[in-house]
Amino acid sequence: MTIMSYQSINDVINQLFELEIHSLGMNGDGIALSHVLPERFSNEYRFYVPGALEGERVLAKVHKIIQKKIFCRLMKVIAPSKDREQEDCNKFLDCGGCNFRNVNSNWINKWKIQQLITKTEPLKIKDKILPLSSSEKSKRRRVVFSVQANNRNFYLGFNSRFTQKIIDIRSCKTMNSKLTELYLKLKLNLNQFIIKKSNFKIKVNYLDNGADILFDIKKQNYKEIFNFDQLIQFLISLNTVRVSFKTNDRIQIVQFNGKNQNTLGKLSGKILYSLPPPGGFLQPTKEGEREIIKFVIKAIHGSKKVADLFCGSGTLSIPISQSAEIFCVDSNQSALSGLKEALKQQKSLNKNKIINQDLLSLPISHKILKDIDAIVLNPPSKGAKTQLKEVILSNVTNIVYVSCNLNTFARDAKFLLENGYSLEWLKPIDQFPNTMHLEIVSKFIEKK
Ligand SMILES: C[S@@+](CC[C@H](N)C(=O)[O-])C[C@H]1O[C@@H](n2cnc3c(N)ncnc32)[C@H](O)[C@@H]1O
């Protein structure tokens, strides 16, 4: 098909193009202008090529179009960038897990900091950014596997970036060694316990004493899919602390072998831990978690009453509770039950308040917040815009914002800066090596 004969933009699907990559987008995808297309498309559309680097000339095949983005599969690097290195994983680009395995760690660190600077450029906070701390590679302790099983085939791995297929990862450079070991055993054995065609997810958090495994079965009855008793016996042999099944949003714990403990580190001579629920939120690496806690504790220093909004099972609240009264809020009831139990076991439940509330639709009112000395917010990637409207009305002087999303962080930081707060410092923490993600702990104070 010649370029001029494209009738609709969808005609480019599966076509090959030679492209000049002029920059990288937020997700680390190479971006090229689309002069290769007829003028009526070229002004509007851009090509996005995961795995291509700035300045490269590449051959790319169109995979799908979302809004004005033409996503392509990298077929060949014709003129490589001087930064390009040999990829260290043969599933890179097939598997959606990593954004960069074709450049070294220094390059990735610089790129992440540059993204942070660019996103927050209008806020003029560059001189408040502290040096980046990075987790080591192969330390990820939480993962979600996809499974497809029928009479003929069995797949267990990660979702593909480009197809409906599940990518068999064999050895993954992101997971920690215990998860890799568990993955290989599941891959080798799980199929013999499956008796009915099924598609499901396996969510694993690797805790202190072993794997916490949640089968997310969606609508099927888990007892009908598996040869159940044998499956449980097999899972027990894999050093699991807990096995649970989720069907229609209901979680049932079927096996509990040990404590679902996640040690958070030592504070004032005491070893602290949380008790995450099945499939509950866990910071991706232990090192990342320690660094986040360290900077949050530094930020709330001297506060006697602290609100931990979006507290989950208490990664931050439990350390904070060692020096302050805490007011914790989250929408996940099972995470809050874990937090309550952990505080009780560590004898710091007294005086503290734990509230189950959806903070995005019903934020905690400024009237309740006004007696608090410091507010910690660690929202999901959507950010905390609604809750921040109440925060600024409360006149609490110390705000600690922990974020895993640069876009919503920049939006919410702008809101705080426009409403009487200034940024004291911002600590970037990389607990997602080889991806585009970055974690931030930041401290804002109200200008007097
Ligand atoms: C990034 S996690 C942080 C959890 C905790 N700070 C930690 O480090 O373990 C975000 C938390 O926000 C909670 N969350 C998500 N949407 C929420 C909402 N609309 N209202 C309240 N909490 C919400 C989740 O349950 C989760 O615990």
The ligand as a Tripos MOL2 file, in Angstrom:
@<TRIPOS>MOLECULE
LIG
   27    29     1     0     0
SMALL
NO_CHARGES

@<TRIPOS>ATOM
      1 C1          0.2260    3.5960   47.5260 C.3       1 LIG1
      2 S1         -0.7670    2.6940   48.6510 S.3       1 LIG1
      3 C2         -0.0700    3.2420   50.1640 C.3       1 LIG1
      4 C3         -0.3340    2.3930   51.3460 C.3       1 LIG1
      5 C4          0.5740    2.6170   52.5520 C.3       1 LIG1
      6 N1          0.9310    3.9980   52.7800 N.3       1 LIG1
      7 C5          1.8220    1.7600   52.4090 C.2       1 LIG1
      8 O1          2.9170    2.2950   52.1780 O.co2     1 LIG1
      9 O2          1.6860    0.5390   52.5510 O.co2     1 LIG1
     10 C6         -2.2700    3.5360   48.4740 C.3       1 LIG1
     11 C7         -3.3590    3.1730   49.4610 C.3       1 LIG1
     12 O3         -4.5030    3.9510   49.1100 O.3       1 LIG1
     13 C8         -5.6650    3.1750   49.3770 C.3       1 LIG1
     14 N2         -6.7390    3.7720   48.5740 N.ar      1 LIG1
     15 C9         -6.9560    3.6580   47.2490 C.ar      1 LIG1
     16 N3         -8.0290    4.3720   46.8720 N.ar      1 LIG1
     17 C10        -8.5070    4.9410   48.0110 C.ar      1 LIG1
     18 C11        -9.6060    5.8010   48.2880 C.ar      1 LIG1
     19 N4        -10.4090    6.1840   47.3140 N.pl3     1 LIG1
     20 N5         -9.8040    6.2180   49.5530 N.ar      1 LIG1
     21 C12        -8.9780    5.8090   50.5550 C.ar      1 LIG1
     22 N6         -7.9370    4.9800   50.3600 N.ar      1 LIG1
     23 C13        -7.6960    4.5580   49.1030 C.ar      1 LIG1
     24 C14        -5.2870    1.7750   49.0040 C.3       1 LIG1
     25 O4         -6.1290    0.8540   49.6950 O.3       1 LIG1
     26 C15        -3.8170    1.7330   49.4640 C.3       1 LIG1
     27 O5         -3.7470    1.2290   50.7770 O.3       1 LIG1
@<TRIPOS>BOND
     1     1     2 1
     2     2     3 1
     3     2    10 1
     4     3     4 1
     5     4     5 1
     6     5     6 1
     7     5     7 1
     8     7     8 2
     9     7     9 1
    10    10    11 1
    11    11    12 1
    12    11    26 1
    13    12    13 1
    14    13    14 1
    15    13    24 1
    16    14    15 ar
    17    14    23 ar
    18    15    16 ar
    19    16    17 ar
    20    17    18 ar
    21    17    23 ar
    22    18    19 1
    23    18    20 ar
    24    20    21 ar
    25    21    22 ar
    26    22    23 ar
    27    24    25 1
    28    24    26 1
    29    26    27 1
@<TRIPOS>SUBSTRUCTURE
     1 LIG1         1 GROUP 0 **** ****
